[in-house]
Amino acid sequence: MAAATTPQAPEQSPTNSSSPPPAQTSSAPGIASGGIPSLKDRIPKLQPRRRRPEPSNPVPLPETPALPPPPDLSTLTFKVPSRRILSPRDHELFLASPTYNLVVSFAFGLTESVVDTPISAVKDSELSQPVRTILRILNDTESLCRDSPPDDQGGSRFGNKTFRVFLDKVKQRFAQWHETLGLSDPAAVAEVSTYLSQSFGNRSRIDYGSGHELNFMMWLLCLYQLSILTRDDFRALVLRVFSRYLDVMHLVQSTYYLEPAGSHGVWGLDDYQFLPFLFGASQLLHHPFITPRSIHQELTLEEFGGDYMYLGHVAFVNSTKTVKGLRWHSPMLDDISSAKSWEKIEGGMRRMFVSEVLRKLPVMQHFLFGSLIPAAEGMSERDPNSLGKDEDDDDEAGEVEVFDKDGVRHVHQPTGWGDCCGIKVPSSLAANEEMRKRGIGGEHLRRIPFD
């Protein structure tokens, strides 16, 4: 019987008896030998994080035209200002006219005069005599408001009719006030005082908005055109005169519950004003430590609000609301606070002044033209029989023809500047005042439940 044979084991390498069998190589890219992926070829190389470029604004920054010298008064015939933008064509003529450049150069000239300048920088001893006189006029206006207390209207938050009594008292002082400014010509007083008359609100609607604020600036422009004010007064006009005008209007608004002129407020910034944000951003243009986000810091508003118009007006807006938090009652101001610099904000305010005021037909159809702020050649004229009437009379007489944002003519009972066919909106100031009267205002602002 044959013996069983045992199979022999394969010979092993004497030099590497414990190493595994060699792996087969692969020619596929990114695959190491043995089928294991090569991670160094799969994972992208780490690169340092780079800041994304900020999106560019497609709207160019409006330039400041050269401010022309005052006109030769011997060539002018004074007249009561009236509306001349009665069609889209009229508006186009205005935008291409020297008067458009005059308005822009005056507004931006005032803005540039207060760059990096707090209100306290202008001392009483530096004020010219005309500026002192204007401040006395505003002081008198405040006294007339305090001497005309509102009627009890049973908690209503709409405009108080005693406001009309206040306006009547103001108009009775026009001749006296302008005489102290050196104006004795009745025709000149009638022209210039029309702008001042429109600066405190609308008599029939008992409302106030950015258009009335613009009329106050046009009153100052008329005084410049008459050589009563000069370029040397510009800084004081912003920091002392306009600041005082804001104080007076805050009192008038809260006393008579003036409704916002337009149901959407002033482009979401504030229910009433716009220029404090333009001038105020210029004041803070290169501030070393107050940043745009500082408007959320109550201590900053309290400490610096008296010196910087932007901060002071944000504090005022906060004080007039019945809910707490800019993101709830002023979302646009809240959004703007995320800007990286005041230069961005100041440039945006300039764009807004041009695009949302001067280039908006529903706003500019209320603009008044006379001899000092002339209409462009070829612009429409109103019925001569209506000239000399107060602008408010149009509203009291009934319906008027206006143009909407698309340039379509229609007839309506207007509600104010900007939002021409909006509904009547009760004043936020009125709501806050009514809460205060009941002892639930001030620090007891309501918070949103999910805030």
C-alpha positions as CSV (number, residue, x, y, z in Angstrom):
1,M,0.0,0.0,0.0
2,A,1.4,3.3,-1.1
3,A,2.3,5.8,1.6
4,A,0.3,9.2,1.7
5,T,2.3,12.2,0.5
6,T,2.1,15.5,2.3
7,P,2.0,18.6,0.2
8,Q,4.9,21.0,0.7
9,A,4.3,24.6,1.7
10,P,5.4,27.3,-0.7
11,E,8.8,28.7,-0.2
12,Q,8.9,32.0,1.7
13,S,11.2,34.9,1.2
14,P,14.0,34.6,3.8
15,T,14.3,38.4,4.1
16,N,10.6,39.4,4.8
17,S,8.8,36.4,6.2
18,S,6.1,38.4,8.0
19,S,5.1,41.0,5.3
20,P,1.8,40.6,3.4
21,P,1.8,39.7,-0.2
22,P,2.5,42.6,-2.5
23,A,-0.6,44.6,-3.5
24,Q,-1.5,44.9,-7.1
25,T,-1.1,48.4,-8.6
26,S,-3.9,50.3,-10.2
27,S,-3.6,52.9,-13.0
28,A,-6.9,54.7,-12.0
29,P,-6.2,58.3,-11.0
30,G,-6.7,59.1,-7.2
31,I,-6.6,55.4,-6.3
32,A,-3.7,54.2,-4.3
33,S,-2.3,50.7,-4.6
34,G,-4.6,48.1,-3.2
35,G,-7.8,50.1,-4.1
36,I,-7.5,52.6,-1.3
37,P,-8.4,56.1,-2.4
38,S,-5.7,58.8,-2.2
39,L,-7.4,61.5,-0.1
40,K,-4.8,64.1,-0.8
41,D,-6.1,64.1,-4.4
42,R,-9.7,64.2,-3.4
43,I,-9.8,67.0,-0.7
44,P,-9.2,70.5,-2.0
45,K,-6.3,72.4,-0.5
46,L,-7.2,74.8,2.3
47,Q,-7.1,78.4,1.4
48,P,-7.3,81.5,3.6
49,R,-10.8,82.9,3.9
50,R,-11.3,86.1,1.9
51,R,-13.9,88.7,2.6
52,R,-16.5,88.9,-0.1
53,P,-16.6,92.2,-2.0
54,E,-19.5,94.4,-1.0
55,P,-22.3,94.6,-3.6
56,S,-22.0,97.8,-5.6
57,N,-24.9,100.2,-5.6
58,P,-26.2,100.6,-9.2
59,V,-27.4,104.1,-8.4
60,P,-24.5,106.6,-8.6
61,L,-23.9,109.0,-5.7
62,P,-25.5,112.3,-6.7
63,E,-23.0,115.1,-7.1
64,T,-23.3,118.5,-5.4
65,P,-23.8,121.1,-8.1
66,A,-22.2,124.5,-7.6
67,L,-24.4,126.8,-5.6
68,P,-25.1,129.9,-7.7
69,P,-24.8,133.4,-6.2
70,P,-28.1,135.1,-5.2
71,P,-30.0,136.7,-8.1
72,D,-30.1,140.4,-9.0
73,L,-33.3,141.4,-7.1
74,S,-33.9,144.3,-9.5
75,T,-34.7,141.8,-12.2
76,L,-37.3,139.9,-10.2
77,T,-41.0,140.4,-9.8
78,F,-42.2,138.9,-6.5
79,K,-45.2,136.7,-6.7
80,V,-47.1,134.2,-4.5
81,P,-45.6,130.7,-5.1
82,S,-47.9,128.2,-6.7
83,R,-47.8,124.6,-8.0
84,R,-46.4,124.3,-11.5
85,I,-45.7,120.6,-11.8
86,L,-49.1,119.6,-13.2
87,S,-48.0,116.8,-15.5
88,P,-45.2,114.3,-16.1
89,R,-43.8,116.7,-18.7
90,D,-43.6,119.5,-16.2
91,H,-41.7,117.2,-13.8
92,E,-39.2,116.4,-16.5
93,L,-38.7,120.1,-17.3
94,F,-38.1,120.7,-13.6
95,L,-35.5,117.9,-13.3
96,A,-33.6,119.4,-16.2
97,S,-33.8,123.0,-14.9
98,P,-31.4,125.2,-13.1
99,T,-33.9,125.3,-10.2
100,Y,-33.4,121.5,-9.6
101,N,-29.6,122.1,-9.3
102,L,-30.3,125.1,-7.0
103,V,-32.4,122.9,-4.6
104,V,-29.9,120.0,-4.7
105,S,-26.9,122.3,-4.2
106,F,-28.5,124.1,-1.3
107,A,-29.5,120.9,0.5
108,F,-26.1,119.1,-0.1
109,G,-24.2,122.3,0.7
110,L,-25.9,122.4,4.1
111,T,-25.1,118.7,4.5
112,E,-21.4,119.2,3.7
113,S,-21.1,122.2,6.1
114,V,-21.6,120.0,9.1
115,V,-19.3,117.1,8.4
116,D,-17.8,115.7,11.6
117,T,-19.3,118.7,13.6
118,P,-21.4,118.3,16.8
119,I,-24.2,120.8,17.6
120,S,-22.2,122.2,20.5
121,A,-19.5,123.3,18.2
122,V,-21.6,126.3,17.2
123,K,-21.4,128.9,19.9
124,D,-23.9,131.7,20.4
125,S,-21.2,134.3,19.8
126,E,-20.7,132.9,16.3
127,L,-24.3,133.4,15.2
128,S,-25.0,136.1,12.6
129,Q,-27.8,138.6,13.3
130,P,-30.2,136.9,10.7
131,V,-29.6,133.5,12.3
132,R,-30.4,135.0,15.8
133,T,-33.6,136.5,14.4
134,I,-34.7,133.2,12.9
135,L,-34.1,131.5,16.2
136,R,-36.3,134.1,17.9
137,I,-39.0,133.4,15.3
138,L,-38.9,129.7,16.2
139,N,-39.1,130.6,19.9
140,D,-42.2,132.7,19.2
141,T,-43.7,129.8,17.3
142,E,-43.2,127.5,20.2
143,S,-44.8,130.1,22.5
144,L,-47.8,130.3,20.2
145,C,-48.2,126.5,20.4
146,R,-48.0,126.5,24.2
147,D,-50.6,129.4,24.3
148,S,-53.0,127.3,22.2
149,P,-53.7,124.2,24.2
150,P,-55.6,121.4,22.3
151,D,-59.3,120.7,22.9
152,D,-60.2,117.5,24.7
153,Q,-61.1,115.0,22.0
154,G,-62.0,112.1,24.2
155,G,-59.0,109.9,23.5
156,S,-59.1,110.2,19.7
157,R,-55.7,109.7,18.1
158,F,-56.5,111.8,15.0
159,G,-55.5,115.4,14.5
160,N,-56.8,118.0,17.0
161,K,-58.6,120.9,15.4
162,T,-57.0,123.5,17.6
163,F,-54.0,123.1,15.4
164,R,-55.8,125.5,13.0
165,V,-56.0,128.1,15.7
166,F,-52.3,127.8,16.2
167,L,-51.6,128.2,12.4
168,D,-53.8,131.3,12.3
169,K,-51.8,132.9,15.1
170,V,-48.6,132.0,13.3
171,K,-49.7,133.6,10.0
172,Q,-50.7,136.8,11.9
173,R,-47.0,137.2,12.8
174,F,-45.5,136.8,9.3
175,A,-45.3,140.5,8.5
176,Q,-43.7,141.3,11.8
177,W,-41.3,138.4,11.7
178,H,-40.1,139.2,8.1
179,E,-39.7,142.8,8.9
180,T,-37.2,141.9,11.6
181,L,-35.3,140.0,8.9
182,G,-35.1,143.2,6.8
183,L,-38.1,142.5,4.5
184,S,-40.5,145.4,4.1
185,D,-41.8,144.9,0.5
186,P,-45.3,143.4,0.9
187,A,-44.9,141.4,-2.3
188,A,-41.6,139.9,-1.1
189,V,-43.1,139.0,2.3
190,A,-46.1,137.4,0.6
191,E,-43.8,135.2,-1.5
192,V,-41.3,134.2,1.2
193,S,-43.9,133.7,3.9
194,T,-45.8,131.1,1.8
195,Y,-43.0,128.7,2.3
196,L,-42.9,129.3,6.1
197,S,-46.7,128.9,6.2
198,Q,-46.3,125.4,4.7
199,S,-43.5,124.5,7.1
200,F,-45.7,123.6,10.1
201,G,-48.2,121.2,8.6
202,N,-51.5,121.2,6.6
203,R,-54.3,123.2,8.0
204,S,-57.2,121.2,6.6
205,R,-55.8,117.7,7.0
206,I,-54.0,118.4,10.3
207,D,-51.0,116.4,9.1
208,Y,-47.3,116.9,8.7
209,G,-44.6,115.2,6.6
210,S,-41.4,115.5,4.7
211,G,-42.9,117.9,2.3
212,H,-43.6,120.4,5.0
213,E,-40.0,120.0,6.3
214,L,-38.8,120.6,2.7
215,N,-40.8,123.9,2.7
216,F,-38.9,125.1,5.7
217,M,-35.6,124.5,3.9
218,M,-37.0,126.4,0.9
219,W,-37.9,129.3,3.2
220,L,-34.2,129.4,4.2
221,L,-33.3,129.1,0.5
222,C,-35.4,132.2,-0.2
223,L,-33.6,134.1,2.5
224,Y,-30.3,133.1,0.9
225,Q,-31.6,134.2,-2.5
226,L,-32.5,137.6,-0.9
227,S,-28.9,137.8,0.4
228,I,-30.2,137.8,4.0
229,L,-28.4,134.6,4.7
230,T,-24.9,133.7,3.3
231,R,-22.7,130.7,2.9
232,D,-21.1,131.5,6.2
233,D,-24.4,130.8,7.9
234,F,-24.8,127.3,6.6
235,R,-23.3,125.4,9.5
236,A,-25.4,127.4,12.0
237,L,-28.5,126.9,9.8
238,V,-28.2,123.1,10.2
239,L,-27.0,122.8,13.8
240,R,-28.9,125.6,15.4
241,V,-31.8,126.7,13.2
242,F,-32.9,123.3,11.8
243,S,-32.2,121.6,15.1
244,R,-34.5,124.2,16.8
245,Y,-37.1,123.7,14.1
246,L,-37.2,120.0,14.9
247,D,-37.7,120.7,18.6
248,V,-40.6,123.0,17.8
249,M,-42.2,120.5,15.4
250,H,-41.9,117.7,18.0
251,L,-43.9,119.9,20.3
252,V,-46.5,120.8,17.6
253,Q,-46.8,117.1,16.6
254,S,-47.3,115.9,20.1
255,T,-49.6,118.7,21.1
256,Y,-52.1,118.5,18.2
257,Y,-51.6,114.8,17.3
258,L,-50.6,115.7,13.7
259,E,-51.1,112.7,11.5
260,P,-48.3,111.5,9.3
261,A,-48.7,112.9,5.7
262,G,-49.0,109.6,3.9
263,S,-49.9,106.2,5.3
264,H,-46.4,104.7,4.8
265,G,-44.5,107.4,6.7
266,V,-41.3,109.0,5.3
267,W,-40.0,105.9,3.3
268,G,-40.0,103.9,6.5
269,L,-37.4,106.1,8.3
270,D,-39.7,108.2,10.4
271,D,-43.4,109.1,10.2
272,Y,-42.6,112.8,9.8
273,Q,-38.9,113.8,9.1
274,F,-36.2,112.9,6.7
275,L,-33.5,115.6,6.8
276,P,-32.3,114.8,10.3
277,F,-31.0,111.6,9.0
278,L,-29.2,113.2,6.0
279,F,-27.6,116.0,8.1
280,G,-27.0,113.6,11.1
281,A,-25.1,111.1,9.0
282,S,-22.9,113.9,7.8
283,Q,-22.2,114.9,11.4
284,L,-21.0,111.4,12.2
285,L,-19.2,110.8,8.9
286,H,-15.8,109.9,10.4
287,H,-16.6,109.6,14.1
288,P,-13.9,107.6,15.9
289,F,-16.1,105.4,18.0
290,I,-19.9,106.0,17.4
291,T,-20.8,103.4,14.7
292,P,-24.0,102.9,12.9
293,R,-24.9,100.1,15.3
294,S,-24.7,102.5,18.2
295,I,-28.3,103.6,17.6
296,H,-29.3,100.4,19.5
297,Q,-27.4,101.5,22.6
298,E,-29.6,103.5,24.9
299,L,-26.7,105.0,26.8
300,T,-25.1,106.2,23.6
301,L,-28.4,107.8,22.5
302,E,-28.8,109.5,25.9
303,E,-25.2,110.8,26.1
304,F,-24.7,111.9,22.5
305,G,-28.2,112.5,21.2
306,G,-28.0,116.2,22.1
307,D,-24.9,116.7,19.9
308,Y,-25.7,114.5,17.0
309,M,-28.9,114.9,15.1
310,Y,-29.1,111.3,13.9
311,L,-28.9,109.8,17.4
312,G,-31.2,112.4,18.8
313,H,-33.9,111.8,16.3
314,V,-33.6,108.0,16.7
315,A,-34.1,108.6,20.5
316,F,-37.2,110.7,19.7
317,V,-38.6,108.1,17.4
318,N,-38.2,105.5,20.1
319,S,-39.9,107.7,22.6
320,T,-43.0,108.0,20.4
321,K,-43.7,104.3,19.9
322,T,-45.9,102.0,21.9
323,V,-43.7,99.0,21.2
324,K,-40.1,98.6,22.0
325,G,-37.4,97.9,19.5
326,L,-36.4,99.6,16.2
327,R,-36.8,96.3,14.3
328,W,-40.5,96.4,15.2
329,H,-41.5,100.0,14.7
330,S,-38.7,101.3,12.4
331,P,-37.4,98.3,10.3
332,M,-35.7,100.5,7.8
333,L,-33.7,102.3,10.5
334,D,-32.8,98.9,11.9
335,D,-31.6,97.6,8.5
336,I,-29.5,100.8,7.9
337,S,-27.7,100.3,11.2
338,S,-26.0,97.2,9.7
339,A,-24.0,99.4,7.3
340,K,-20.3,99.3,7.8
341,S,-19.7,103.0,7.9
342,W,-21.5,106.4,8.1
343,E,-20.1,107.1,4.7
344,K,-22.4,104.4,3.3
345,I,-25.4,105.8,5.2
346,E,-24.7,109.4,4.2
347,G,-24.4,108.4,0.6
348,G,-27.6,106.4,0.8
349,M,-29.4,109.4,2.3
350,R,-28.3,111.6,-0.6
351,R,-29.6,109.1,-3.1
352,M,-32.9,108.9,-1.2
353,F,-33.3,112.7,-1.2
354,V,-32.9,112.8,-4.9
355,S,-34.8,109.6,-5.9
356,E,-37.6,109.6,-3.2
357,V,-38.3,113.4,-3.1
358,L,-37.2,115.4,-6.1
359,R,-37.7,112.6,-8.6
360,K,-41.1,111.4,-7.3
361,L,-44.0,113.1,-9.1
362,P,-46.6,112.5,-6.3
363,V,-44.3,114.5,-4.0
364,M,-43.1,117.2,-6.3
365,Q,-46.6,118.0,-7.7
366,H,-47.0,119.9,-4.4
367,F,-43.8,121.9,-4.8
368,L,-44.2,125.6,-5.0
369,F,-42.5,128.0,-7.5
370,G,-42.2,131.7,-7.3
371,S,-39.6,134.3,-8.4
372,L,-36.9,133.2,-5.9
373,I,-37.3,129.5,-6.7
374,P,-38.5,129.8,-10.3
375,A,-40.3,127.3,-12.5
376,A,-38.6,126.1,-15.7
377,E,-39.7,127.7,-18.9
378,G,-42.6,125.8,-20.5
379,M,-44.0,124.4,-17.3
380,S,-47.8,124.5,-16.9
381,E,-49.5,127.3,-15.1
382,R,-52.5,127.2,-12.8
383,D,-55.7,129.2,-13.4
384,P,-54.7,132.8,-12.7
385,N,-57.9,133.2,-10.6
386,S,-56.5,130.6,-8.1
387,L,-53.2,132.3,-7.6
388,G,-52.9,133.9,-4.2
389,K,-55.0,131.3,-2.5
390,D,-53.4,129.3,0.4
391,E,-52.3,125.9,-0.7
392,D,-54.6,124.4,1.9
393,D,-57.6,125.9,0.2
394,D,-57.3,123.4,-2.6
395,D,-58.0,120.6,-0.2
396,E,-60.8,122.4,1.6
397,A,-62.5,123.1,-1.6
398,G,-62.9,119.4,-2.4
399,E,-61.2,117.3,-5.0
400,V,-58.1,118.2,-6.9
401,E,-56.3,116.7,-9.9
402,V,-53.1,114.9,-9.1
403,F,-50.7,112.3,-10.6
404,D,-49.9,108.9,-9.1
405,K,-46.4,107.3,-9.2
406,D,-47.0,106.1,-12.7
407,G,-47.9,109.6,-14.0
408,V,-51.6,108.8,-14.4
409,R,-53.9,111.7,-13.8
410,H,-56.8,111.2,-11.4
411,V,-59.0,113.1,-9.0
412,H,-59.1,112.5,-5.3
413,Q,-59.3,114.1,-1.8
414,P,-55.6,114.2,-1.0
415,T,-54.3,113.0,2.3
416,G,-50.8,114.5,2.2
417,W,-47.4,114.4,0.9
418,G,-45.8,111.3,-0.6
419,D,-48.5,108.7,-0.4
420,C,-51.2,110.7,-2.2
421,C,-54.1,108.3,-2.0
422,G,-53.3,106.6,1.3
423,I,-55.8,106.2,4.1
424,K,-55.8,108.5,7.1
425,V,-53.4,107.2,9.8
426,P,-53.6,108.1,13.5
427,S,-50.5,109.7,14.9
428,S,-48.0,107.4,16.7
429,L,-47.3,110.4,18.9
430,A,-51.0,110.5,19.8
431,A,-51.0,106.8,20.8
432,N,-48.0,107.4,23.0
433,E,-49.5,110.5,24.6
434,E,-52.7,108.8,25.3
435,M,-50.8,106.0,27.0
436,R,-48.9,108.5,29.0
437,K,-52.1,110.2,30.2
438,R,-53.3,106.9,31.4
439,G,-50.0,106.3,33.3
440,I,-48.9,103.4,31.1
441,G,-46.3,105.1,28.8
442,G,-42.6,105.8,29.0
443,E,-40.7,102.8,30.4
444,H,-43.7,100.6,30.1
445,L,-43.4,100.1,26.4
446,R,-45.0,96.9,25.2
447,R,-42.6,94.1,23.9
448,I,-43.6,91.8,21.1
449,P,-44.5,88.4,22.8
450,F,-41.8,86.5,20.9
451,D,-39.1,89.1,21.2
